Amino acid sequence: MTDVEIGKRLCTIRQVRGWTQERLSRIIFGEQTKICGWEKGRHSIHASEIALLALALCFSLDVFFRPGPFDIGACLLPMPPETEMPAAE
């Protein structure tokens, strides 16, 4: 799977969840520009980073990396009850 394909799938999941890149970056302690780079396929993502994203966005890595057409419905896992976001510094 290419960086572009991974990025498109990440972007789709984030958007379906209704999250902004900024919100996701605050949760995984990254930078919004890093999320943007991943989603556009400009930067490779490390296994530890994709694991954090899977935890934050509640998606199945098995389905995410399955070859062929992306099945967003099978990929998404139930989200836990929403907790309050920490205040931005």
N, C-alpha and C positions, 0 to 999 in steps of 0.2 A: 504494500500500500504506500502510495506517495505522500509527501508532506501536504500537498494540495488536497488530496482525498481526506486525509485525517482532519485537516483544517475545516473543510466543508462539513464534515460530520459533527465536529465540535461546535461549529457555528449553529448548525441546525438544532442540536440539543439545547444549547444555551438559549436560543430564540424561542423554542417550544416551551422551555421553562419560564420564559418571560423575564430573563435576567439580562442586564446590561453587561458589557465588558468590564465596566468600572466595578459593579457589584461583585462579579466573579473574581476580579483581581484582588479586592479587599478580603474576600473569604480565603483565598489560597495564598495570601501574602505575596502576590506578584505585582507586576506593573501592568496597567491597561495596555500599554504598547506591546508588551510581550504577548498578551492574549490576542491582540490584533495580528501580530506577526504569525502566530500559530494558525489562526483562522484563515489567513490569506496564503498560507503555505510558504511564507518567506523564511521561517525558522523551523528547524526540526525540534520535536518535543521529546524529552527524555522520559523513560519509563516511570520514574518517580513523579514527574509532573502529570503525566496522563492518569496515574493512580490517584493523585490528589483531585484532579478534575472529576474523575469517576465517583469519588466519595462526595464531593461538593454537589455535583449535578445529579447524583443517583442514577448512574447508567451502568449497564453490563458491559464489561470489557470483552467478554466472549462474543457478544453480538456486535459490538462496535467494530471489532477487527475481522468479523466474518467476511470473506470475499463475496463479491457480487453486489447487487443492489442493496442499499442501506434500508433496513427495516426499523424505522424510528420507534414504532409501536412496541416491537419486541425488545428494543434496546433500553427503553426507559423503565426504571424501577420506581416503586412508590416513594414519594418524598416524605421525610419525617415532618411532623408539625413544625411550622415556621417558628424560628426563634428570632429574637430581636437582633438586628445587625449592630455591631459595635459602632460607636460614633467615630466619624473620620477625624483624624488629627490635623 
